[in-house]
């Protein structure tokens, strides 16, 4: 009987320790530089109002932003994924969100709002997690805000070597430098600071 009680207590202690380790990992550890300072989110909808994706942004004290996205209802394959310069998502074309979030002199592929393309599986679902220091959450919610966009097409990130030409001009053309040829705007969501 005593052995059984000791075994159960040991198992319970291990379970509690395991839960604590998982919680620590999810919160980024206990180090001062790793705790989340700011949290924001965006709920992306298609032009017909269908929920397509949820994006969560967590900014650490070191200025890096951890981005998590879950999407569904996409065509299988790659999709452009960017932060746009205005927090306004008016269907059907979502042009109200303006161009990509960027600083002066930045071309596509190096825009502050350029994020890795999403890869949708055969069932139309996509998940991604990555870290960026290209923007701060305070920038995204300041002024007229910003929006996160999923595009219908692939984003080449303007990676067109000069051995290729557009007409007689070597390298990417103006449209590629602006958007990476990622096509129409499929889903849009305004970035909002999460209430605690």
N, C-alpha and C positions, 0 to 999 in steps of 0.2 A: 504494500500500500504506500509506504514512504517513497519507494523507488518511483512509483507511478506519479505521485504528487511532485517529486523532484523533476521528473521528465516533463510533466505538463508545465511547470514553472519555467524550465529551461526553454521549452518551445515557445512559450508566451514571450519571454525576454527576447528571443531571437526575432520573433515577429515584430515586436515593437522597434527593435534596432533596425530591422529591414525597412520599416515604414519611415523611420527617421532619416535613413540614408537616402531613400527615394525623395523625400521632401527636400532634403538638402540639395540633391542633384538638380531637382526641378527649379529650385530658387536660385541656383547658380552658386551655391556655397555660402559660407558665412563671412568670407573676406570682405572688408570694407569696400574695396574697389569693384566687387562683383554684384553687390545687391542692386536690385532694380530700383531706379530712381523715378522713372516716368513710364506710364503704361498708356497706350492708345490702341484703338481698334478701328476697323472699317468693315461694314457689311456690304458686299458687292451684289448688285442686282443687274439682270439683263434688261434690255429695252422694254420687254413685256412685263417687268416687275417680278420676275422669278428670282429667288435667292440663288446665287451662283457660288459665292465664296465668302469666307470669313478670314480676316487678316488681323493678327495681333502683333503689336510692336512693344517691346520692352527695352527701355534704355538703361544701360548700366551707368554707374558713376564715372567710368572711364570714357564715356561718350559713345561707346559702341551700341548699336541697336540690333537686338535679336528679333528677327522677323519670322513669324510662323503663318503659313497659309494652308487652308483646306478648300478645295474647289470641286465642283461637280457640274455635270451637264455641258462639258467642253467637248469639242471635236478631238478625237485622239491625235496626239502629236504635240509639237511645241507651240507656245503662245507668248507673245510679248507681255511683259508685266512691269508696269512703271508707276511712279508717283507723278501725278499731274499737278499743275500749278494753281488750280482753283478748286475750292471745296464746293463744287456745284455739279450735280449729276442729273442733267435734264435729258430724258429720253426723247427720241430714239437714238440719236447719234452721239450723245454725250460730249458734243463739242464745247459745251459750257464749261468743261473742266480745263479748257485751255491746253497749252502744250506741256511738254515734260518739265518737271521741276528741275531747274538748272541755275547755274551761276553764269555770269558774263564770260563769254569766250568758250563755253563748253559745247562740244559737238556730241551727237548721239554716240553711245558707247561709253561716254565719260560724263553724261548728265548726272547730276546729283541724285536724280530720281530714277535712274536706270537700275533695274534689279534683274537677277538671273531669270531667263525665260522659264515658264512653267512647262512641265512635260505631263500631258494627260495620257493615262493608260487607255486601253481599249474600251473600258467602261465609262470613259469620260471624266474620271476622277483624277485629281492631282493633289499632291501634298509636297510642301517644301519647307525647309528651315535653313536659315543662313544668317550671318552676321555682317553688318555693314557699318562703316563710319562715314558714309557719304552725306548723311543728313542727321539732324537732331530732331526729336519729336517737337521741340518748341518751335522750330522753323515751320513744321508741317501744319501746326494749329494756329499760327500767328496770322494776323491780317484777315484776308479772305479765305484762309485755310488751304487745304489741298485734298486731292482725291487719289485713290488707287484704282488702276485700270488694268483689266485683262483684255488683250486684243485678240481678234479672230485668227490672225496669222502668226507666222514665225517672225522672230526678231533676229536679224543678222548682226545687230549691234554695230552697224556700219563697218563691219570687217570685210571690206572689199579691197584687196591689194591693188596697187597701181598698175599691175600687169593686165588688169581688166579695164575696159573703157566704156564710158557712157557717151555715145556719139564719138567725139574726138578727145574728150577729157578723160585722162586716166583716173582710176579709182572710183569711189562712190559719187553718185550724183546728189543734187540738193535734197531730194526727198529721202534718200537713204541716210544722209547726214542728219536729217530732222527726226525721223521716226524708225529707222532700221527696217523699213518696208514691212512693218508688222500688221498692216491692214486695218480694217475697221475696228471700232471700239465695241467690244462685246459686252463687258460688264464693268460697272463703276460703283464706287462706294466712297463716301466722305470720311476722311480721317477725323476721329473724335477722341479727345482725351478721356480715358476711362475714369468714371467717378469712383472714389474709394469709400 
